[in-house]
Amino acid sequence: MAALAEVELLNKYGLHQRPAMKVIETASKFASDIYLIKGDQRCNAKSIIDVIMLAAEKGTRLQVEAEGADADKAIASMVELFRNKFFLNED
């Protein structure tokens, strides 16, 4: 099963190391393959190098794609993470 959602980077500094680690921690909880897509870049959401290489700044819109048995739950968790600014206090 595959699932897809759009998210926006709302946090002050974009997808730097700390939020990237939150993405990886969240994605790694699921068996599904999870990808972040920015334009023509598609990265593995479980890889720190891939996520950092997106160089996504505040306001960037990303597609989150998940493929696997728990894809819907994975997408819901990723959307919640982005909506809540990775649960980090950066402001």
N, C-alpha and C positions, 0 to 999 in steps of 0.2 A: 504494500500500500504506500502511496506517495501523498505528501501534503505540502502546501506552499502558503506562505504569508509574507506580507510586506511589513517591515519595521523601519523606524526612523531613529537615528542617533540623537538623543535628546540631552545627553550629558555634556557638560561644559567643554571637555577636552577631546571628545570623539573616542575612537576605539584604540586607545593606547594600551600599555601593558596590563594595568590593573583590570579594566573592563574586559580585555581580551582573555585574561585568565578566568574571569567569571563565565565568559562564553564557553570556554573549554570545559570548565567544571560542570556546567549545566549540560552541555552536549554529551559529555562522557557518561552521564547517568543513564543514557538510552542506548539500546542495541542498534537503533536505526542509524543509517549514514545521514549526517546532517551537513548541509552546505550553506555558506553565505555567498550571495551573488551581488556584485556591484558592476553594472555595465556588462562587459564581456569577461570579467574576472569571476571565477567560481572557485571558492576555497573550502577546504575541509574544516568544519567548525570545531574539530577535535585536535587541530594542529596549531600551536602557538605561532609558528613561522607563517603559516598560511593566513591566519587571522590578522596578524600585525602587518603583513604585506598588502592588505587591502588599503591601508592608509586612509581609513574612513574618518572624516571630520564631523563635527556637530552639524546636524541637518541632513546628513547623507541618508538616502533611502536605500535599504538593502532588501533583497528577497531572501527569505529563509526557506530552504527546501529540505525535506526529510523523506527518506525512503526506508521502509521497514515496518515490522509488526507494530511498533509503538510510535509511528510517525506522528499521529495526531497529538499524542501527549507531548512528544518532543517539541513540536511546533508551538503548542500552548505554553510550555515552559520558556521557550526562547522569546516569544512575544512578551510574556510577563517580565522577563529579565530586561528587555530593551525598554519597555514602558516605565519600568521602575528605576531607570538609569543605573542598571546593574547593581542596585542596592548599595551604592557607594555614595558617600557624602562628599561631593567635590565643590559645592557652591559656597 
